[in-house]
Amino acid sequence: MSELAPAPHASDPVGRDTSLLSGELRLAGRLDARFFALLRAVQGSGSLQKAARAAGYSYKGAWLVLETAGNLARTPLVVSQTGGRRGGGSQLTPAAVELLHSWQQLQQRHHRFLAEQDAWLLSHPHLVNLLRSLSMKASARNQFSGTVTDVSQGPATTQVTLDIGHGHSVTASLTSAAATRLGVAVGQPALALVKSSEVVLVCDFAGYKLSARNQLAGSVSRVQKGAVSSLVGITLPGGAVITASVTNDAVDALAVAVGQPATASFKAYAVMLAVPA
């Protein structure tokens, strides 16, 4: 009985998974890919001990999951053999072979279903941009999704401005070589990433003006104190939140409190720009 290969996910030319959907297939609420990997390994090796290692179970854990499944199914899934040239071993029962084959067929159908829904999502560009911005994983605490509204290219550096909604914008300063490599252009979706340690919290300008290109005014919505520093969240008009990492001494000196007006300031070179690949 030949094994059915799952349909491939969407990928780019270098093999990265670019699909927007993921979903775990389970049978009866408990039989997952790991369980069927165990059955497949038993079928291939004839040894429960080897199969357990291959599927990431302990020997005892493998026996337990197989016994539990067999009890619920009212038929054993694996039987032990004694004697013979190999000194015994384990093999799947006909019920387990049928169950494994059904899983392989369902897995193929599951992948096809996800591929069809992924294609539907790709036909909605605005939804795709939203999902891709949500799927990015980076250590920078502040991540803003926006659209490039201006690209001012100079001989050495390029200023890129993003509209992040509700009248707010963020400007990034990057090398012109990087801007060219990224293919930055007006109208393009992009992400602005800013570390919380790069954000300066201003509670009172006292008549002064700052040189920092980015100054986002809002109000303090949270103060999360740590052993040495605090994370201060500033909610902007429209609901976006930017977080600043501030020493506890500074929080006390500025008397930072929830509801207080504040401005998050950061230089353009502190902004890392990300564009769709």
C-alpha positions as CSV (number, residue, x, y, z in Angstrom):
1,M,0.0,0.0,0.0
2,S,1.7,3.2,-1.1
3,E,1.9,6.3,1.1
4,L,0.2,9.3,-0.2
5,A,2.3,12.4,-0.2
6,P,0.8,15.7,1.1
7,A,0.2,18.5,-1.4
8,P,2.9,21.1,-1.1
9,H,2.3,24.5,0.5
10,A,2.8,27.6,-1.5
11,S,6.5,28.6,-1.5
12,D,8.8,31.1,-3.1
13,P,11.8,30.3,-5.4
14,V,14.1,29.7,-2.4
15,G,11.8,27.2,-0.8
16,R,10.3,29.3,2.1
17,D,6.7,28.7,3.1
18,T,4.7,31.7,2.0
19,S,1.2,30.3,2.7
20,L,-1.0,32.4,4.9
21,L,-3.0,29.6,6.4
22,S,-2.1,26.8,8.7
23,G,-4.2,24.2,10.4
24,E,-3.6,21.0,12.4
25,L,-5.4,17.9,11.4
26,R,-6.7,15.7,14.3
27,L,-8.9,12.6,14.3
28,A,-11.3,12.1,17.2
29,G,-9.8,15.2,18.9
30,R,-6.6,13.4,20.0
31,L,-5.0,11.5,17.1
32,D,-2.5,14.0,15.6
33,A,0.4,13.9,13.2
34,R,2.8,12.7,16.0
35,F,0.6,9.7,16.7
36,F,0.5,8.7,13.1
37,A,4.2,9.2,12.8
38,L,4.5,6.6,15.5
39,L,2.3,4.2,13.6
40,R,4.2,4.8,10.4
41,A,7.6,4.2,12.2
42,V,6.3,0.9,13.7
43,Q,5.2,-0.2,10.3
44,G,8.6,0.7,8.8
45,S,10.9,-0.6,11.6
46,G,9.0,-3.4,13.2
47,S,10.3,-2.1,16.5
48,L,8.3,0.0,19.0
49,Q,11.4,1.1,20.7
50,K,12.9,2.5,17.4
51,A,9.5,3.9,16.4
52,A,9.1,5.7,19.8
53,R,12.5,7.4,19.3
54,A,11.6,8.4,15.7
55,A,8.3,10.0,16.7
56,G,9.7,11.7,19.8
57,Y,8.1,9.5,22.5
58,S,9.6,7.6,25.3
59,Y,9.1,3.8,25.1
60,K,6.7,4.0,28.0
61,G,4.9,7.0,26.5
62,A,4.5,5.2,23.1
63,W,3.0,2.1,24.8
64,L,0.6,4.3,26.8
65,V,-0.7,6.3,23.8
66,L,-1.2,3.1,21.8
67,E,-2.9,1.2,24.6
68,T,-5.2,4.2,25.3
69,A,-6.1,4.5,21.6
70,G,-6.6,0.8,21.3
71,N,-8.9,0.7,24.3
72,L,-11.0,3.6,23.0
73,A,-11.2,1.9,19.5
74,R,-12.0,-1.5,21.1
75,T,-9.3,-3.1,19.1
76,P,-5.5,-3.2,19.5
77,L,-3.4,-1.2,17.1
78,V,0.0,-2.8,17.7
79,V,0.8,-6.4,18.5
80,S,4.1,-7.8,19.8
81,Q,5.8,-10.8,18.2
82,T,8.1,-13.1,19.9
83,G,10.9,-15.3,18.6
84,G,11.9,-15.5,14.9
85,R,15.1,-14.5,13.2
86,R,15.0,-11.0,14.7
87,G,14.1,-12.0,18.2
88,G,10.6,-10.5,18.1
89,G,9.2,-7.1,17.4
90,S,6.0,-5.1,16.9
91,Q,3.7,-4.8,14.0
92,L,0.5,-2.9,13.2
93,T,-2.8,-4.7,13.3
94,P,-5.1,-4.5,10.2
95,A,-7.2,-1.8,12.0
96,A,-4.1,0.3,12.5
97,V,-3.0,-0.1,8.9
98,E,-6.5,1.0,7.7
99,L,-6.4,4.0,10.2
100,L,-3.0,5.0,9.0
101,H,-4.0,4.9,5.3
102,S,-7.1,6.9,6.1
103,W,-5.0,9.5,7.8
104,Q,-2.7,9.8,4.8
105,Q,-5.7,10.3,2.5
106,L,-7.2,12.9,4.8
107,Q,-3.9,14.7,5.2
108,Q,-3.7,15.1,1.4
109,R,-7.2,16.4,1.3
110,H,-6.5,18.8,4.2
111,H,-3.4,20.2,2.4
112,R,-5.5,20.7,-0.8
113,F,-8.2,22.5,1.2
114,L,-5.6,24.8,2.8
115,A,-4.1,25.5,-0.6
116,E,-7.5,26.4,-2.1
117,Q,-8.3,28.8,0.8
118,D,-4.8,30.3,0.6
119,A,-5.4,31.0,-3.1
120,W,-8.6,32.7,-2.2
121,L,-6.8,34.9,0.3
122,L,-4.2,35.8,-2.3
123,S,-7.0,37.2,-4.5
124,H,-7.6,39.9,-1.8
125,P,-4.5,42.1,-1.6
126,H,-5.5,44.2,1.3
127,L,-6.2,41.2,3.4
128,V,-2.9,39.6,2.4
129,N,-1.0,42.7,3.4
130,L,-2.7,42.7,6.8
131,L,-2.0,39.0,7.4
132,R,1.6,39.2,6.3
133,S,2.2,42.1,8.6
134,L,0.7,40.1,11.5
135,S,2.8,37.1,10.7
136,M,6.2,38.7,11.0
137,K,8.1,37.8,14.1
138,A,10.8,40.2,15.4
139,S,12.2,41.2,18.7
140,A,11.4,44.9,18.2
141,R,8.5,45.6,20.6
142,N,7.1,48.4,18.4
143,Q,5.9,47.3,14.9
144,F,3.7,49.5,12.7
145,S,2.1,48.5,9.4
146,G,1.7,51.3,6.9
147,T,2.0,52.5,3.3
148,V,5.0,54.3,1.9
149,T,4.0,57.9,1.1
150,D,7.4,59.5,0.4
151,V,10.8,58.3,-0.7
152,S,13.6,61.0,-0.5
153,Q,16.7,59.5,-1.9
154,G,20.1,61.1,-1.4
155,P,23.6,60.0,-2.4
156,A,24.2,58.2,0.9
157,T,21.0,58.0,2.8
158,T,17.3,57.7,1.9
159,Q,14.3,58.9,4.0
160,V,11.2,56.8,3.7
161,T,7.9,57.9,5.3
162,L,5.1,55.5,6.1
163,D,1.5,56.5,6.7
164,I,0.5,54.3,9.7
165,G,-3.1,55.5,9.8
166,H,-5.2,58.0,11.8
167,G,-3.0,60.9,10.7
168,H,0.2,59.4,12.0
169,S,3.4,58.8,10.1
170,V,6.8,57.2,10.8
171,T,10.0,58.1,8.9
172,A,12.9,55.7,8.6
173,S,16.5,56.7,7.5
174,L,18.4,54.0,5.7
175,T,21.3,53.8,3.3
176,S,20.5,54.4,-0.3
177,A,22.0,51.1,-1.1
178,A,19.5,49.4,1.2
179,A,16.6,51.4,-0.2
180,T,17.6,50.2,-3.7
181,R,18.0,46.6,-2.6
182,L,14.6,46.7,-0.9
183,G,13.0,48.3,-4.0
184,V,11.2,50.9,-1.8
185,A,8.5,52.8,-3.7
186,V,5.6,55.1,-3.0
187,G,2.4,53.1,-2.5
188,Q,4.2,50.0,-1.3
189,P,3.1,48.3,2.0
190,A,5.8,48.2,4.6
191,L,6.5,47.7,8.3
192,A,8.3,50.1,10.7
193,L,10.1,48.4,13.6
194,V,11.4,50.3,16.6
195,K,13.0,49.0,19.7
196,S,11.4,50.3,22.9
197,S,14.9,51.3,24.1
198,E,15.2,53.7,21.2
199,V,12.0,55.6,22.2
200,V,12.4,58.7,24.4
201,L,9.4,59.6,26.5
202,V,8.7,63.4,26.7
203,C,6.1,64.5,29.2
204,D,6.7,68.3,28.9
205,F,8.6,70.0,26.1
206,A,8.9,73.2,28.2
207,G,9.0,75.3,25.1
208,Y,11.8,73.3,23.4
209,K,11.8,71.5,20.1
210,L,13.4,68.2,19.5
211,S,15.5,67.2,16.6
212,A,14.1,63.6,16.5
213,R,12.2,63.2,13.3
214,N,9.5,61.0,14.8
215,Q,7.3,62.5,17.5
216,L,4.0,60.7,18.2
217,A,1.8,62.3,20.8
218,G,-0.7,60.5,22.9
219,S,-1.4,59.6,26.5
220,V,0.1,57.1,28.9
221,S,-2.0,53.9,29.0
222,R,0.1,51.6,31.1
223,V,3.2,51.6,33.3
224,Q,4.8,48.2,33.8
225,K,7.6,48.4,36.3
226,G,10.5,45.9,36.4
227,A,13.5,45.6,38.6
228,V,15.5,48.3,36.9
229,S,13.3,49.8,34.1
230,S,9.7,50.2,33.2
231,L,7.7,49.7,30.0
232,V,5.5,52.7,29.4
233,G,2.8,52.4,26.8
234,I,1.6,55.5,25.0
235,T,-1.8,55.2,23.2
236,L,-2.1,57.4,20.1
237,P,-5.3,58.8,18.8
238,G,-6.8,56.0,16.8
239,G,-5.7,53.3,19.2
240,A,-2.2,52.4,18.2
241,V,0.2,51.9,21.1
242,I,3.9,52.6,21.2
243,T,6.1,51.4,24.1
244,A,9.1,53.1,25.6
245,S,11.6,51.4,27.9
246,V,12.3,53.9,30.7
247,T,14.4,53.6,33.8
248,N,12.5,53.4,37.1
249,D,14.3,56.5,38.3
250,A,13.1,58.4,35.2
251,V,9.6,57.2,35.7
252,D,9.6,58.5,39.3
253,A,11.3,61.8,38.4
254,L,8.8,62.5,35.6
255,A,5.9,61.2,37.8
256,V,4.7,59.1,34.9
257,A,1.1,58.0,35.4
258,V,-1.7,56.5,33.4
259,G,-3.8,59.2,31.6
260,Q,-0.9,61.6,31.5
261,P,-0.2,63.3,28.1
262,A,3.1,62.1,26.6
263,T,5.0,62.0,23.4
264,A,7.1,59.1,22.1
265,S,10.1,60.4,20.2
266,F,12.7,58.5,18.2
267,K,15.2,59.3,15.5
268,A,14.7,58.1,11.9
269,Y,17.8,56.0,12.0
270,A,16.3,54.0,14.9
271,V,13.5,52.7,12.6
272,M,14.1,49.5,10.7
273,L,12.1,49.1,7.5
274,A,10.6,45.9,6.3
275,V,8.9,45.4,2.9
276,P,7.2,42.3,1.4
277,A,9.8,39.9,-0.2
